[in-house]
């Protein structure tokens, strides 16, 4: 299992899908998984359709616009140096090498066409709405600041309907028309991984499973741990701060079971005991008995992974027991959502470890501020959660690498440049990852609900790595 803290909601959903392409959820499975809050998508600088096919949305750079330099760098520091500045300005004069004529798919003399595939309809409407909005926002930002390589960016969006065969259809139709995939999160990607490989379609995305992450031309913005049995900073800190005995709770699906297995290994590597492991049926609607079992286990740390309304239900069930955990972690889908608001007092003290700087710290990092600003411009009110942050970071390195190419744009040269990146941190917005070889450095920020608001509790600044 590859995910250090990937979009586990997606993994839970993917595990419910049959391995056969085009399979659908049963009514029982739909009832077992919460629906993410449905929101309308702002059209921003690109449009979408409700079909599985693509929709074009040209975000024009304006008459006479020229490609602005992003400060991107080549080689090992291409990602982190590219965003170090507060804007897309440069003293370089004349066209960049990447502005040369190109015969690559999706490239014309005036435009670069890219794609973003997301799960917007299906069993969980709006699942990837924030990811879709982030791709749209980043394209709007690029075009407003001069485009890339002397060209404006055209974004083609598609909804895979949370369906393997629909994703496959999308890639079949979209792949030859675009240069690559700039961000996005689609549950159906496992159904088209072989086609992405066959087309040599480049991309930086949030893959939903190993099969899609392992495509040779796709780079995972949320890469796996280097060693699942090594001590990570997060679990060492938790062990040193009272997390000696853990309770691990997850929905009993293949994907979430493997995720839990990995985290149990990480906990044990740090010297923690796992005295209570609870794989829950998909049909679980009440968490009262699970909460009582946590209390009777004597655990001082809980690792809980399930969709958003289950987080709220579990928090309330724990509160009703009167048992006080030292640390209650609601893995992934809590920070950046309305969990704290919905759970109220029951959320007090809850923690979540994130891989990007907290949204509350935008004044301290230019890239984070830019992410929040352009999300609000193009998708006002949309959640700025892990899906959105990951897609913004994905799109950033996608285009930074493109702009730094030493010659005409080709898919092959872009992939080679991506593989040469040693560390990437999206201009300090993220904890550094080894993107070229797709390995995590386990860098995180601990967030905790205090008086109804998320606040940083570890480390005091920067990332725990």
C-alpha positions in Angstrom: 0.0 0.0 0.0 1.5 3.3 -1.1 -0.4 6.1 0.6 1.2 7.9 3.6 -1.9 10.0 4.0 -3.5 10.0 0.6 -7.1 10.8 -0.1 -8.4 7.9 2.0 -11.9 8.8 1.3 -11.1 8.0 -2.3 -9.5 4.7 -1.3 -12.6 3.7 0.7 -14.8 4.5 -2.3 -12.5 2.7 -4.8 -12.5 -0.4 -2.6 -16.2 -0.5 -2.9 -16.1 -0.5 -6.7 -15.8 -3.9 -8.2 -12.6 -4.6 -10.2 -14.8 -5.0 -13.3 -14.9 -1.8 -15.3 -18.3 0.0 -15.3 -19.5 -1.6 -12.1 -21.9 0.3 -9.8 -22.5 0.6 -6.1 -25.3 -1.3 -4.4 -27.9 0.6 -2.5 -26.4 -0.8 0.7 -22.9 0.5 -0.2 -24.3 3.9 -1.0 -26.1 4.1 2.4 -22.9 3.1 4.1 -20.8 5.9 2.8 -21.6 9.6 3.5 -22.2 12.0 0.7 -19.8 14.9 0.6 -21.6 18.3 0.8 -22.9 18.9 -2.7 -21.9 22.3 -4.2 -22.3 23.9 -7.5 -19.0 24.4 -9.4 -18.0 27.9 -10.4 -17.2 28.0 -14.0 -14.3 30.3 -13.5 -12.0 30.3 -16.5 -13.0 26.8 -17.6 -16.3 25.0 -17.9 -17.5 21.5 -17.2 -20.2 19.2 -18.4 -22.1 16.5 -16.6 -21.1 13.9 -19.1 -18.1 11.6 -19.0 -16.7 13.4 -21.9 -14.6 16.5 -21.9 -15.6 20.1 -21.9 -13.3 22.8 -23.2 -12.7 25.9 -21.3 -10.2 28.3 -22.7 -8.8 30.7 -20.2 -7.4 33.4 -22.5 -4.3 35.3 -21.5 -5.6 38.4 -23.2 -4.6 40.1 -26.4 -0.9 40.5 -26.8 -0.1 38.5 -23.6 3.3 37.0 -23.5 4.5 34.2 -21.3 5.7 35.4 -17.9 8.5 33.7 -16.2 7.7 31.8 -13.0 11.2 31.7 -11.7 11.2 28.0 -12.4 14.5 26.0 -12.2 15.8 22.9 -13.8 17.3 19.8 -12.2 16.9 18.7 -8.6 15.3 21.9 -7.4 12.9 22.6 -10.2 9.8 22.4 -8.0 10.9 24.1 -4.9 12.7 27.0 -6.5 10.0 27.6 -9.1 7.6 29.0 -6.6 10.0 30.7 -4.3 9.2 34.1 -5.6 5.9 35.9 -4.7 4.9 36.3 -8.4 5.6 35.2 -12.0 8.2 37.8 -12.9 11.7 37.5 -14.4 14.5 39.7 -15.7 14.9 37.3 -18.6 14.3 38.9 -22.0 13.2 37.2 -25.2 11.3 33.9 -25.5 12.2 30.9 -23.5 13.3 27.7 -25.2 10.0 26.1 -24.5 8.3 28.7 -26.6 9.7 27.1 -29.7 7.4 25.4 -32.2 6.1 22.0 -30.9 4.2 19.1 -32.4 3.4 17.6 -29.1 -0.3 16.7 -28.4 -2.3 19.7 -27.1 0.4 22.3 -28.1 -0.2 25.0 -30.7 1.7 28.2 -31.4 -0.8 30.0 -29.1 -2.1 27.5 -26.6 -1.3 24.6 -24.3 -4.2 22.3 -23.7 -4.2 20.3 -20.5 -6.8 18.1 -18.8 -8.3 17.6 -15.3 -10.4 14.5 -14.6 -12.4 14.4 -11.4 -15.1 12.4 -9.7 -18.0 15.0 -9.6 -21.0 12.7 -10.0 -21.9 9.2 -9.0 -22.3 7.7 -5.6 -20.7 10.7 -3.8 -21.7 13.8 -5.7 -19.1 16.5 -5.6 -16.4 14.2 -4.1 -13.6 16.0 -6.1 -15.2 19.4 -6.5 -12.4 21.1 -4.7 -9.8 19.4 -6.8 -11.6 20.5 -10.0 -11.8 24.0 -8.7 -8.1 24.0 -7.9 -7.1 23.0 -11.4 -9.4 25.7 -12.8 -8.0 28.3 -10.3 -4.4 27.5 -11.2 -5.1 27.9 -14.9 -6.8 31.2 -14.3 -3.8 32.4 -12.3 -1.4 31.4 -15.1 -3.4 33.1 -17.8 -3.8 36.2 -15.7 0.0 36.4 -15.3 1.0 35.9 -18.9 0.5 32.2 -19.7 3.3 29.6 -20.1 6.0 29.3 -22.8 4.4 32.2 -24.8 1.1 30.5 -24.8 -2.2 30.7 -22.9 -3.5 27.6 -21.2 -6.7 25.8 -22.2 -8.2 23.5 -19.6 -10.4 20.6 -20.6 -12.3 19.1 -17.7 -14.1 15.8 -17.4 -16.2 14.0 -14.8 -15.6 10.2 -14.6 -18.8 9.7 -12.6 -16.7 7.7 -10.0 -16.8 4.9 -12.6 -13.9 2.8 -14.1 -15.4 2.5 -17.6 -16.3 6.1 -17.8 -12.8 7.1 -16.9 -11.5 4.8 -19.6 -13.8 6.5 -22.1 -12.6 9.9 -21.0 -8.9 9.0 -21.5 -9.6 7.4 -24.8 -11.2 10.6 -26.1 -9.3 13.2 -24.1 -5.7 11.8 -24.1 -4.8 12.6 -27.8 -6.1 16.2 -27.5 -4.2 17.3 -24.5 -0.5 17.6 -23.4 -1.1 16.0 -20.0 -3.1 16.0 -16.8 -2.5 18.9 -14.4 -3.9 17.9 -11.1 -7.2 16.2 -10.3 -8.6 13.3 -8.3 -10.7 10.6 -10.0 -11.8 7.3 -8.4 -12.2 5.7 -11.8 -8.5 6.1 -12.7 -7.8 2.5 -12.0 -10.0 1.7 -15.0 -7.8 3.6 -17.4 -4.3 3.2 -16.0 -3.2 1.0 -18.9 -4.5 3.5 -21.5 -2.7 6.4 -19.8 0.5 4.3 -20.0 -0.1 3.3 -23.6 -0.7 6.9 -24.6 2.3 8.0 -22.6 0.1 10.7 -21.2 2.0 12.9 -18.7 0.5 14.0 -15.5 0.9 15.1 -11.9 -2.3 14.0 -10.0 -3.6 12.5 -6.8 -3.9 8.8 -7.9 -6.6 6.8 -6.1 -4.6 3.5 -6.1 -1.2 1.9 -6.8 -2.1 0.8 -10.3 -2.7 4.4 -11.5 0.2 5.8 -9.4 2.6 3.3 -11.0 2.0 4.6 -14.5 5.5 5.6 -15.7 4.4 9.1 -17.0 2.3 10.0 -14.0 3.8 11.5 -10.8 2.1 11.2 -7.5 1.9 14.4 -5.4 1.2 12.2 -2.4 3.9 9.5 -2.7 4.5 6.5 -0.5 6.7 6.1 2.5 10.3 5.1 2.0 10.1 2.4 4.6 6.8 1.3 6.2 8.7 -0.1 9.2 10.8 2.9 10.0 10.1 5.5 12.7 8.3 8.5 11.3 8.4 12.0 12.9 4.7 12.0 13.5 4.5 8.7 15.4 7.7 9.4 17.3 6.2 12.7 18.5 2.9 11.1 19.4 4.7 8.3 21.4 6.8 10.9 23.2 3.7 12.8 24.1 1.5 10.2 25.6 0.3 8.0 22.7 1.4 4.7 24.1 -1.6 2.5 23.3 -3.6 2.9 20.1 -7.0 2.0 18.9 -7.3 1.7 15.1 -10.7 1.9 13.5 -11.5 1.7 9.8 -14.2 0.5 7.3 -13.5 -3.1 6.4 -12.5 -2.8 2.7 -9.4 -3.9 1.0 -8.0 -0.5 0.6 -8.7 0.9 4.1 -7.6 -2.4 5.6 -4.2 -2.1 3.9 -4.0 1.6 4.9 -4.6 0.7 8.5 -2.1 -2.1 8.3 0.6 0.4 7.2 -0.2 2.8 10.0 -0.2 0.0 12.5 3.3 -0.9 11.3 4.4 2.8 11.7 2.9 3.0 15.2 4.7 -0.2 16.3 7.9 1.1 14.8 7.6 4.1 17.1 7.1 1.8 20.1 3.3 2.2 20.4 1.1 -0.7 21.2 -2.0 -1.4 19.2 -4.4 -3.0 21.7 -7.6 -2.5 19.7 -8.2 -2.9 16.0 -11.7 -2.5 14.7 -12.6 -3.2 11.1 -16.1 -2.0 10.7 -18.8 -3.3 8.3 -19.7 -1.0 5.4 -23.2 -0.9 6.8 -22.1 0.7 10.0 -24.5 3.6 10.9 -23.9 3.9 14.6 -20.5 4.2 16.3 -21.7 3.8 19.9 -20.4 0.3 20.3 -17.1 1.1 18.6 -16.6 4.1 20.9 -17.3 2.0 24.0 -14.7 -0.5 22.8 -12.2 2.3 22.5 -12.9 3.3 26.1 -12.7 -0.2 27.4 -9.4 -0.8 25.6 -7.7 1.9 27.6 -6.3 3.5 24.5 -4.8 7.0 24.7 -4.6 7.4 20.9 -7.2 6.7 18.3 -6.7 6.5 14.5 -10.0 6.7 12.8 -10.6 6.7 9.0 -14.0 7.0 7.5 -16.0 9.6 5.5 -16.9 12.9 6.9 -20.3 12.2 8.6 -18.8 9.2 10.2 -16.1 11.4 11.8 -18.8 13.5 13.3 -20.7 10.4 14.5 -17.6 8.9 16.1 -16.7 12.1 17.8 -20.2 12.3 19.3 -20.2 8.7 20.3 -16.8 9.1 22.1 -18.1 12.2 23.9 -21.2 10.2 25.1 -18.9 7.6 26.7 -17.2 10.2 28.9 -13.8 8.6 28.0 -11.0 11.1 27.4 -8.4 10.1 24.8 -5.1 11.9 24.8 -5.2 12.1 21.1 -8.1 11.4 18.8 -7.1 11.5 15.1 -9.6 11.7 12.4 -7.4 10.7 9.5 -7.5 12.9 6.4 -11.0 14.2 6.0 -11.5 16.5 8.9 -9.2 19.6 8.6 -10.4 21.9 5.8 -13.9 20.6 6.1 -16.9 21.5 8.3 -16.1 18.7 10.8 -15.4 21.0 13.7 -18.6 23.0 13.1 -20.8 19.9 12.7 -19.3 18.0 15.7 -19.3 21.0 18.0 -18.1 20.2 21.5 -17.4 16.6 20.5 -14.7 17.8 18.1 -12.8 19.6 20.8 -9.2 18.2 21.0 -9.5 16.3 17.7 -6.3 16.2 15.6 -5.4 15.9 12.0 -1.9 15.8 10.4 -1.7 17.6 7.1 1.1 17.9 4.5 0.7 21.6 3.6 0.9 24.7 5.6 -2.3 25.5 7.5 -4.7 27.7 5.5 -4.6 30.1 8.5 -0.9 30.8 7.8 -1.4 32.3 4.4 0.4 35.5 5.4 3.6 33.5 6.0 3.8 31.9 2.6 3.3 33.4 -0.8 2.2 30.2 -2.6 -0.3 29.4 0.1 -1.7 32.9 -0.1 -1.9 32.6 -3.9 -3.7 29.2 -3.6 -6.3 30.7 -1.3 -6.7 33.9 -3.3 -7.3 32.2 -6.6 -9.5 29.5 -5.2 -11.7 32.3 -3.8 -11.6 34.2 -7.0 -12.7 31.4 -9.2 -14.6 29.1 -6.8 -15.8 31.3 -3.9 -16.8 29.2 -0.9 -15.3 26.0 -2.2 -13.5 23.9 0.4 -9.8 24.4 0.6 -9.0 20.9 1.7 -6.4 18.3 0.9 -7.9 17.5 -2.5 -7.6 21.2 -3.5 -4.2 21.8 -2.0 -2.8 18.6 -3.7 -4.2 19.6 -7.0 -2.8 23.2 -6.8 0.6 21.8 -5.9 0.3 19.2 -8.8 -0.6 21.9 -11.3 2.2 24.1 -10.1 5.0 21.6 -10.6 3.4 20.5 -13.9 3.7 23.9 -15.4 6.9 25.0 -13.7 8.6 21.9 -15.2 7.1 22.7 -18.6 8.3 26.3 -18.5 11.8 25.2 -17.5 12.3 22.8 -20.5 15.6 23.6 -22.3 14.0 23.2 -25.7 10.7 22.6 -27.5 7.9 21.0 -25.5 7.6 17.3 -25.8 6.0 14.7 -23.5 9.3 12.8 -23.3 11.3 15.9 -22.2 8.7 16.8 -19.6 8.8 13.3 -18.1 12.6 13.3 -18.0 12.6 16.7 -16.3 10.1 15.5 -13.7 12.2 12.4 -13.0 15.2 14.7 -12.3 13.4 16.6 -9.5 14.9 15.5 -6.2 12.8 17.6 -3.8 9.6 19.5 -4.2 7.8 21.7 -1.7 5.6 24.0 -3.9 7.4 27.1 -2.8 7.4 26.1 0.9 3.6 25.5 0.9 4.3 21.7 1.3 6.6 19.6 3.3 9.3 18.5 0.9 8.7 15.3 -1.0 11.1 13.4 -3.4 8.8 13.8 -6.3 11.1 12.4 -9.1 11.3 9.0 -7.4 7.9 9.4 -5.7 8.9 8.9 -2.1 7.6 10.7 1.0 9.8 12.5 3.5 6.9 12.1 6.1 6.7 15.9 6.6 3.5 17.0 8.4 1.9 19.7 10.5 -0.2 18.7 13.4 -3.6 20.5 13.7 -6.0 20.4 16.6 -9.5 21.7 17.3 -9.2 24.2 20.1 -12.3 26.2 21.1 -14.0 25.1 17.9 -11.2 26.2 15.6 -8.3 24.3 14.0 -5.0 25.4 15.4 -1.4 24.3 14.8 0.0 22.3 17.7 3.2 20.7 16.2 5.7 22.0 15.3 5.6 25.6 16.2 6.6 26.6 12.7 7.3 24.8 9.4 7.0 21.0 9.2 7.7 18.1 11.4 10.1 16.0 9.2 
